[in-house]
Amino acid sequence: MGTEQRRDPRVSSYAKAMLLTPPAPGYIRDLSRTGCQVVFMQPVPAAVGDLITVRVIAEHDPSITPFLIKLRVRWLKQDSIWFALGAQIEPFEDQSSLASFDKLVSYYSGAGV
């Protein structure tokens, strides 16, 4: 089929994700330093190229403070249960969000498991 085009390998992950506008709950399913997949329980108004903002909550590790992440949508897919999107992670605007993101990536890359 297709060839891998990611700069960084993604690792299986799980964290709650809440689309800010309009509010929609979901989950981060895989993650790398440059991108992720987010699945929502309902279709969200997003198109390839859109910039969306998601609040990430890593329930598995309370030391990871919830943070905002901006995502550039690269693909969309809907099946009978989920609405999924793949996204490129945009640069972080504040250091606390970046620090929380780094902890999340490290956790799922094996440093925290």
Secondary structure, 3 states (H helix, E strand, C coil): CCCCCCCCCCEEEEEEEEECCCCEEEEEEEECCCEEEEEECCCCCCCCCCEEEEEEECCCCCCCCCEEEEEEEEEEEECCCCEEEEEEECCCCCHHHHHHHHHHHHHHHHHCC
